[in-house]
């Protein structure tokens, strides 16, 4: 499973000012708060959304159509497998998404059938709205990476590679000459090539040869998977165009997912570099966000639950 990383900030909707604010305690304490009536009242696209803390800074994001069933159970001591069994296999719950929440950034991992990134963003904005902080917006910035050609070909192992070039690129001219169509491609916009290795094999020499024929002019896309040693995981490198910084995690053992994510984050130097840049470009401590930051522990969320127990906020 791939986990991608995003920076976050808070934006005043009226002033259009963006501030770096650490919401990790707010989100994690909400995820750990055990009140099914409050936690089970959030929706996204007509389905109920549930955020549950499983360990440390790691949460699972669940979706189900049956809100009553969700609110009727005590989730505090249930594993993901137990929740899946209780709510049924058709509730998108067997395909939970994972969220790790840190100061100023979060990581999000999902499968093809699990809740998506925008579900989590909508949930946080709904939390802001329900706590009378609707004047601020949870703003998300993808943490991007871009490699150079030299960095790409310096990797010891190169896997699946996709390259797209326009008419003026030297690779296009080489291909046109090889196909004897050098005078017949006026209507050509671009050429896209995907090079695939056999399982667990490297195609570095082939990719190097292709790149030696490729100029920078009209290089529209150059994405490849690569790594420096056999034991490490493949990295997604974007030479032309930029992609969200990500890691691949082993999600087969539920009890180790949190540890696996933390380990990947600790070793991802590109992530830490981009985080430093993200924080350097932002503004901190220039506005008062105490109205949301006060929801940082279980007692504050318990007080919130008491204040809204009879209000429209929990009526679904």
N, C-alpha and C positions, 0 to 999 in steps of 0.2 A: 504494500500500500504506500502511495506517495503522500508525503506531507509537505504542503507549501506554506510559505511564511509571508506575513503581512504586517506592516506597521499600522498603528492606529492613533488617532487624535480626536479631540472634541472640537466641533465647529459651532460657533454662535450663528444661528440661522438668520438673525437680523443684522448683526454687525459683520457677518462674513469673516470673522476672525477665527483662526485655527490655533489650538494650543495643545502641546504635549501634556497629557494627563495619564497617570498610572491608574488604570481601572482594574488591575488584576485582582485586588482584594475584593472589590465590589462584585465582579463577575464570579469569582471562585466561591465567595461566601454565599452568593445566591444559588450557585450550583449545589452547594452542600446543604443548604437550608431544606429541612424536611417538613414541608407543608404542602400536601398534595392539592389542596384547594387553590393555593396561590400558584404553585409550580405547574399545575396541570391546566391552567386557564389561558395559556398563551397559544396563539394560532399562527399558522403561516399557510396561505392558500387553502383555507378550510380544513387543514389538518392540525392536530394538537402537537405542540413542540415541547420537549422536555430536556433540560440540561442537567446532567448528574455528574458530580465530581467522583472520580474513581480512585485517584491517588495523586498526591502532590499538587501540581499545577495542571493535571490532565483531567479532562471531562469527556463524557460521551454526549452526543446530541441525538436525540431520538424523535421519531415522528409516529403518530398513530391516529386513526380516524375515531377511535373510541375514547373520548375524554373522560367519561364516567368511569370506565374501567381503569384508566390511568390514575385518576384521583382516588380511587378506592383502595389502592395498594400502598404499602409502606415500602418505599424504595431504598431506605437508608442502608439496609444490609444485604441487598440483592446484587448478584453478579449480573453481567450482561446476558449470559446464557439463561439465567433464571427469569430475567425480565422478558427475554424473547419468548420463552415458553409460556409465561403468564399472559402476555398480550397477543400471542398468536403469530404464526409465521408470515402472515400476509400484511403485517403492519409496518413494514419497512424497518423493523426493529432489529432483525437479524443482520442488518446492514448498517449498523450504527456508524456515525461519523465521530471522529476524535478531534478534540480541540485542546491545545495546550496554551494557557493564557499566561503571559509574562508582562512585566512593565514595558509599555509602549509597543508591544508586538504580540502576535499570536500565530500559532501554527494550526493548519486545518488539513485533515486527512479524511477522504471519503472514497467509497467504492461507487460503482455505476448506479446502484439502486439506493444509496443512503442519502440523507439530507445534504444539501449543497451549501456552499460557502455563503450564499445570500440569505439562507435560512438563519444562520447564526447572526449575521449583521442585523437582520430584521428583529431578531429576538432582543439584542442589546438595545436597539433603538426603542423597542416597545418597553423595555425596563426603564429607560430614561423617561419616556412619556408617562408611565404609570406612577413614577416617583415625583411627578410634578417638575420634571426637567425637560419638558417637550421643546423648550427653546434652544436646546443643544442637540447636535447630530453626531452620531458615532461615524467618524470618517475613516475610511480604510485606504491604505496606500500599499500596493504590491511591492515587495522588496525584490528588485530585479537584478539580474546578473548579465554581463556580456563579456565574452572571451575574445581573445585575438586569435588570428590564424596560428601564430607561433605557439601560443598556449595550447591550442587544440592538437597540433601535430606533435607536441612534446609529450603528450600522454602515451603511456606504454601500451595501453589497450584501447582500441577504437572500435565501437560497435555501429549500430544502425546510424546512418548518416543521410540527411536530406539536404539537397542543395537546389536553389532556384536562381537562375540567371536570366537577365534580359538580353535583347538582341545585340547590344553593344559590348557585352562581356566577351573576353577572349575565349572562354570555354565554349560559348555559342559558336564562335567562328571555327574553332577546332572541330566541333561536332558537325557543323555544316559542310566543312571541307571533306571530312571523313565519309559523309553521306552523299557527297557530290551534289549538294543543294545550296552552295554558297551564293548563287545569284537568284535564289527563288524563295527567300524567306521574308519578304517585305511585310507580309501579314502576320508574322510571328510576334507574339508579345513576350513570351518567356518560355524557358525549358525548366522543368522540375524533375529531378532525379533522386530516387531513394536507393541507397546501397545497403543491402542486408547481409550480415555474416551468418554462418552456420551457428547453431547453439553453442555458446561459450567459446566462440572463436573471435579472433581479432582480425579486422580488415585494414589495419593501419597502412601497409604499403599501398594498397589500392586507393585509399582516401588521400594519402600524401600525393600520389600521382595526379589525381583529379585536381587537388588544390594547387599544384604547380602549374596547371593549365588555366587556372581561374584568376582573373584580375579583380580588382575592387570595384571597377565600374559596373553599375547595374547588378551588383551582387545583392539579390533581394532576400535570400534566405540561406542560412547555413547553420543547421542544427545537427548536433551529433552527441552520441552517448560515449563516454570515455572514462577511463580510470588509470591510475598510476601503478597499481599492483593487483595481483590476482585476488587477494583477500578482501579488498575494499569494494564498496558498491559503486555502480556506474553513476556518473554525474551527467546531467543534461547541460551541454555547453551550447551557447547561442553566440555565434560569431557575427552573423548579420541578423538584426532583430534581437530583442531581449526577452527573456523569460523569467517567470517568478522563481526565486531561489527555492529549492526543494531538496528533500531527502527521501530515500526509500526505507520504510520500516517493516520489520517482521511483525505481523499482527496475528500470527497463529496462536500464540499463547497469551490469553487475556491478562494474566497477572504480570506479564513482563512488558506490556505495551508502554506504560509510563516510563519505565527504565530505558527502553529502547529509544524512545523519542528524546529523552534528556541526553542520552549518550550521543545521538546524532547531532543535536544542537551544540553540544560542547565541542565537537570536532569540526563543525562547519565554519571554517575561517571566513568564507565569503559572506555568510550570514552576518557574522559579527562586524565585518568591515562595512557592510551596507547599513547595519543598525547604527553604527557610529555616525555615518553620513546622514542618516534619517534624523537622528537626534540633534546633530549639529545644525541642520537646516530648520529645525522647529523652534518654537518659543515655549518657555516653561516659566511657571511661577509668576505669570503676568495677569492672572484672572482668578477669581474666587469660584471654585467648583465644590465647595463644601456641601452643597445641597445634594449632591450625588455621592461624594466620597464618604459621607457619614454612614452609608450602607455598606459597612466593611466587615461585619461580623454577624453571628447568629442572633444576638439580642436586638440589633437594629432591624433585621428582617422580621423578627417576631413582632416588634412594635409596628412595623409596616403592615403585617398581616392582620393585626388587631384593628388597625385604623381603617382597613378596607374590607373587612369581613362581610359587611352588609352593603357594600357599595356596588355600583355597576361594573367595577373592574373585574369582579369574579363571576359575573353573570354571563353564561354562554348559551 
